[in-house]
Amino acid sequence: MTKIVKNLMVFVLALSVGLILSFGTFVLKNHPLMIKQPSSVLKASLLPLNENDLASTPPHVNLFDFYKTYGQRILGNSNLHIIRREEWGVDDFQDLTPQTFCQTQFCVEEDYNPHTSFATTEYLRSRELIINYRNNFKNYDDTFLLSKQQENGLTYYYLPAEEIVIHHTAGTFTNNLLESKKELQRIYKMQAIDRKWRDVAYHFFIDGAGNIFEGTLGGKYSIGAHTYWHNNGTIGIALMGDFRPGHDTFTQPMQESLIKLVKYLIQEYHWDTTNPKFYLKKPDLSGREWSTLLIKGHQELDIREIKTECPGIDSEQLRQ
């Protein structure tokens, strides 16, 4: 009799557990919102725990600083003065700035549409570049990608920064503050308003007198719009003028300011430069490679057969 009672109790217990599990499954299936989702901050802190992505993160990159400071404006320190956007007149155009903006790889894709901007060989290279990105870096970027609405009401996107890309504006060379402000306003109108990019493509500008100007309001770690398929994880610095041979002169004040700015950014981003080689993306995005080229000229990342002449100055000279 005792054995029968025990068996009956086991049966009832098993039946109860089964009913509870079935009911729980039904509730979760039909009412998924009953499960409390982790906050965006918690998600952001958990995403980098993906071992594959951590393994492919360049050792010099500081992820702690990325999550702590992304979106902060970079305005220099006691040793380096960076002229704020408000000082060079961006507010004069704020009401004209469009609210829509191409995201992810950003607006340079519109300027360099592979179907219309490239020859056949270059089109095939561009397709290869896209495939390489999707195979090798999309998951990495999706893991770390963050967004933030800035004070101008626009949402910017952020990824850990790995390297610096130098450009020239190929526009008017200026060596006094008043003319530089006018040129920056022209660039802003062209890029943010006429091209509907919402903001300037670069993070910083340097004029002929060595003045350094704040670029995009996205701030620290923001994704710019300066290099085809190489905007993610790069900082764009634009030298104001046309520095191809026979054109404007890369002045001593510009060189000195560029050196100071690069040193400041390395410090500001807490990059570890004790190792002279850095684990960077290959220009064709086929993977990563150990390279000493933490600073690149735009030309070194151009996939076209006839490469851009930007920044006009030999890249090795820029790295000296």
N, C-alpha and C positions, 0 to 999 in steps of 0.2 A: 504493500500500500504506500509506504514511504517513497519507494522508487517511482511509483506512478505519479505521486504528487510532485516530486522533483522534476520529472520529465515534463509534466504539465507546466510547471513554473518556467522552465527553460523555454518551452514553446511560446508561452505568453510573452516572455521578455524579448525573444527574437522577433515575434510579430510586432511588438511595440516599437522596437528599434527600426524595423523595416518601414512601418507606417510613418515614423518621424522623418526618416531619410527621404521617403517618397514625397512627403509634404514639403520638406525643405527644397528638394529639387524643383518641385512645381512652382514654389514661390519665387525662387531665383530665376527660373526660366521665364516666368510671366511678369515678374516685377523686378527687373535688374536694378532699378534705381534705389531699391531698398539697401543695396550694398553701398556703403559710404566710400566714395572714391578718394584717393589720396590727393592732397592739395598740389597745385602746380609747383610750389617750392619743394615739396617732398619728392615729387616726380623728378624734378631737376637734379636733386641730390642723389637719387637712386639710379638714374640713367647711366652715369659714368661708370657704374660698377660692372658694366658689360666688359668681360675680360678681353674679348677680341678688340674692342675699341680702345681700351686702356693700353693694350700691347702695341697698337699702332699710333698712339699719341707720342709726338716728338718729346724726348726727354727734357728739352729746354723749356717746354711750355708749362706754365703754372696754372693748373686747373682750379686750385683754391682761389687764386686771384681772379680768375675768370668769373666764377660764380659770385664772388664777393663784390666785384667792382664794375661788372659789365654795364654799359650805358652812362657811366660817369663822364663828364666833360673833362678833356685833357687840356689844361690851360697853363702849363709850365710851372715853374717854381722861382725861387729867389735868384737862380742862376740862368733861367731861360724864360723870356717873355714871349707868350703867344697871344696875338691880338684876337680878341673874341669876335664872333660873328656880328654881334650887335654893333661893334665898333666900326666894322667895314660896311655896314649898311644893309644887312640882309632883311631887316625888319621892313624896309621900304617895299619889299616884294611879297611879304608874307601872305597877304590877302589874295594874291594871284596864284599861289602855289596849289596845284591840283592835289586832290586827296587820294586819287588812285595811283597805284605804283606797282610795277612788276616786282615780284618777290624772288625768293630762292636765289637763282643766279643773276637776277636783276637785269637792269635795262640795257646793258651792252649787247644782250642777245638781240634786242630790237635793231640796234645799229648794224650788227654784223649777222644778219639773217643768212645762214648758210646757203639758202636757195637763191639769194639775190646778190650777196656780197662776195662770194667766193668763186674762183674758177673751179673746173671739175675736180682737179687734183686736190685743191684746198677744201672743196666740199666733202670729199671722202675723208680727208684728215679731220675735218670738224666732226663728222659722224663718228670717227674713231675716238675722238676726244670725249664726246658725249657718252659713248659706250664705256670707255675706260672710267669715266667719272662714276657712272651708275654701278659698275662692277667693283670699284675700289674705294670710293669715298662717300657715296650717298648714305650708306648706313652710318658711317662715322659722323657725318654732318647731321643726320637726323637725330642721332643720340644726343648731341650737344646743343643743337639749335635752340636759342631762346629769343624772345621778343619783348619789347618794352615800348610803351607809349611815352614820347618825350613831350616837353613843355609846349611844342608847337602843334600838339595834337596828332602827330603822325607816329605810326608804329614802325620801329626799326628792328632789324634782326641781327643776331649776334652769334659768333663762333670763336673758339680759341684762336688767337693770332699766332702765326708761325714765322712770318717773314715780312720784309719790307720791299715794296716795289716803287721804283722811282720813275716819274713821268716828266714830260714838259707839257705846258698848255698849248704850245704851238701858236700862241696868240701874241698879244702886244707885250713887249719887254718894258717893264717899269722899274724905276729905281728911286721913286719918291712915294711917300705914303698916300698922298692925295690921288695920284694916278693909279696906284695899286688898288686902292679902294674902288675906283671906277671900273677897273678891269675885272675885279672880283664880282662886282655887281653885274657886269656883262656876262661873265661865266655863269653866275647863278641863274640869270634870266634864261640863258641859252639851255642850260641843263635841266634846271628844276621846273621851268615854266614851259618853254617852247618844246622841249623834248619830253615833257611830262615825267621827269625822273623824280620829282618832289624835292630833291636836294642836290647839292653838288656831288660829283662823283668821288672826290678825293677827301682824305682825312685832314691833310695839311697843304698849305701853299707857302712858297718862299719867293720873295721878289728880289730884284737885282740889288737892292740895298741890304739884303739879309734879313728883312722883316719876315717873321713867321706868322702865318694866319691860321686860325681854326677853320676847318672845312665843314664836313657834314656834322649836323647836330646829333647824329646817332651816338657819337662819343666813343668811349673805349670799347674795343672789340666789335664795333659795328661793321657790318658788311657793306663795302662801298660798291662802286659801279665803274671801275677803272680798267679792268683787264679781263678779256674774254675768257670765261670759265676759270679764272683765277682770282675771283673776288673773295671767295670764302677763305678765311684765315690769313688774309694779307692786309697790310697797312699801306695805303696809297699816298705818296708825297709828290706834289706837282711843283716843278720849277717854272716860274712865270716867264714865258718867252719862248722863242724858237731857237734851240741850241744845236741845230744841224750845222755842219761845217759851212762857213761862209755867211752865217746868220748872226744871231746874238752871241754875246760873250758870257760864259759862265764865270761870273765875277768872284773875286776873293771873298767878299762878304757872304755871297750865296754859299760858297763851299764851306766856310766856317760855320754858318748857321745850319747847313745840312748835317755836318759832323756832330754839332751840339744836339740837334734834334734827334738824330739816330741814337746817340748815347743816352739821351734822356728817355727815349721810348724803350730802350732795352731795360733801363732801370724801372720805368713806370710799369712795364708789363712783367717785371720780375723774371725775365728770361735768364736761364742758366747758360752762360757763355764760357764756362770753364773748359768745356770740350770744344775744340776748334771746328768740329764737324757737327752738322745738324741733320736730323732725320726729316727731310723735306719731300714734298710732292715732286715727282718728275714733271717736266714741262708738258709732256703728253698725257699725264695722269695715269700712266700704266702701273703706277705703284709709287713707292718711296725709295729714296736713296740717301746715303750719307754724303753731305755736301758742305763745303765751306761758304757757299753763296747765300748767306742769310739776307743779304741785300742784293736785289736784282734790278736791272733795267727792264722796262716794259718789253723791249725787243727780245729779250731772252725767253719770254713766255709766249711769244707770238707764233702761232702754228702755220701761218700762211707762207707760201713759197717766196713771195716778195714781202719780207717782213717790214713792219713799221720801223721808222727811224727813231721813234720815241725811245728814250728821252733826248736824242740828238747827241748826247755825250757818251763816249765809250764807257761801258759798264765797269770795266776794270778801273778806270779813273775815278768813278764814283765810289768804289770800294776802298780806295787807297786812304 
